[in-house]
Amino acid sequence: MKNPLSQLNTIQIGKPGRVLVLHSDGYRLTAALVQTGVTGATIRARALSLAIDPQVAVAEALEGLRARGVRRLPKKAVLMSASAVTALLDLPVDPEHPRPREQMHELVRWELESLFSEQNLFWTIGAPLMGRGYLTPEQRSAVAERQALQALDAEALPKEAGPRVKARFGDVAVEAELVTRDQVEECVELRDQLFRADDQLVCGWVGQSRPLEEDSDDDEEDARGFSWLALAVPESLRRAWVKACQRQGIFLDTAYAILGAGFVTLEASPGAETLYLEVHPEQFAVMRGRPGALRSLRVGNTRNGRLPPEDAAGLCREELTPEIRQIHLRAPEDQAAELSEALADLLGLEVVRAGDDAALSEPESAPVSLDKGARRFWRARAADTASARPAAAPETPPRDAIADEILAVARHVLGTVPRAALASVAAQPARAPLWKRRDLLPYAAAAAVLMAVLANDVRMRVAIWDNDRELERLDALYEEQLEQKRTANEILAEANRLQAEIAAAERVIADLTGKVTAMERLAARRERLPRVLEQIAAACGDELYLHEIKLPPTPGALVQLRGWALNSTAAQLFVTNLNNTLGELKGTVRNSRIVAGPGPRAISGYQIEVLLAFGESGT
């Protein structure tokens, strides 16, 4: 069962929009900046370096990119190397259930070690001499023929002539005055740098999907194994390029093989297989299948930098299936026409030149010129190529094979082609998971303390933030309540003012009402007073007279009558009559007092004092 924590090492956030590709074909380094746009991946700028040392080559190439207007370079880069060995392996491992990385690496390395040793034989000294532009393909073939003749002559010598020494290719080329001794030594150094027989291999692999008709649960499926596209890169070469990139502040992420990279850009209908022939100066590859589902991969070496058309036709014939109607060809310009014509004649199939629709930004015939040496190299190569083939009217511009290969790898990095279309090797040594690295144990305590401090700091900051939020809420609530209290006080003051005004109005109304009532009583009193007087007068007899009638100041009080009568009978009769006559006017005799007392002129008689009371409507 997989450790779930191991998935942390594979986490990637987003996809890059720019890719820095370093293309090393063994003779020169091409640095290209590829970016994505509406039309897909395109090369924005490209620079060339002919330096042998990887550190010098990377520095010159990146400086050339900056000279072309690239201000900011990506921090990561990928490497394409001609030293990488690629092969299609049949392994008893299901891609859906791979073995642990260590076991897979040993299994793949075991298969690729022999292929790497064979590739060392392909790259003779003639390869860098031709790749650096010191020899043309025709001159290389002539030197090889001359070397073979000298070898035959050496074998024909008698044994007494001494030990037979086989002439070396470089010595023969120097004798023919085609190259100089310095150029040969330069190319020998370059070849030794690319390939070392005792070097360790770093491998990468990716599983290939099977066709739909092969998807079954039969036991045959397990017997014939599964297809894996594998890749191997020399460890010393990887370290050299990693160090060169580190000195320039670039992180070298992965490494790819140049051979077969163009296969991923081929367009084919779903489920259909494609036959693809890719020719390089020293080796070629015949591939059948589709990107991510490769069925066959055959790698071989050329003869003095050229692939005979008969050999190409024979290899393609062995890979043909009834469904294949076309052959896709990618080859150098000096061989493409001959190979295309031979394949069409011998196999009767249509040959399509790969790279016709590639999105290129600049042709290989006009690379970035960094120094005078680079200019001389491209002028000499253009002159040699022009002299090697007959003049003809240009039909189509020359195809830029390097740009096609760079774009193919860039699309794989950008994720626009299937992940299983290309195999890659991690340029940096695989690090053990963090929880397994003992060198980090001394820092674990410090890290734990730091994490605890940070956690406590975060907790305190969160608590402070919560307190601040609560204080803000309470302040807002206090302000709201204070505003409500202020409003209530204003309302209460207004209510008190209105109550005071109402009380004053009530007092005014009560005063006015009292006055109105008094006026009404006075009016009623004024109307009834004559009648009261008439009744009083009617009650008086001949023997009695009244000398004082005292009205009260306010209505409703007692009316006081004072008079004198000759006798008590007349007085009592007056009181009785008065009490009877005043009943109609709601009056009554409240009190009466009759006492003997002198009258006018000292006549003896009786003093009369009567108190009259009237109702609300009375006098």
Beta strands, then each sheet from edge to edge (+ up, - down):
strand 1: 18-24
strand 2: 29-37
strand 3: 40-49
strand 4: 76-81
strand 5: 85-91
strand 6: 201-207
strand 7: 226-234
strand 8: 251-257
strand 9: 274-279
strand 10: 283-290
strand 11: 293-301
strand 12: 326-330
strand 13: 350-353
strand 14: 425-426
strand 15: 544-550
strand 16: 559-565
strand 17: 587-598
strand 18: 604-614
sheet 1: 3+ 2- 1+ 4+ 8+ 14-
sheet 2: 5+ 7- 6+
sheet 3: 11+ 10- 9+ 12+ 13+
sheet 4: 15+ 16- 18+ 17-
end
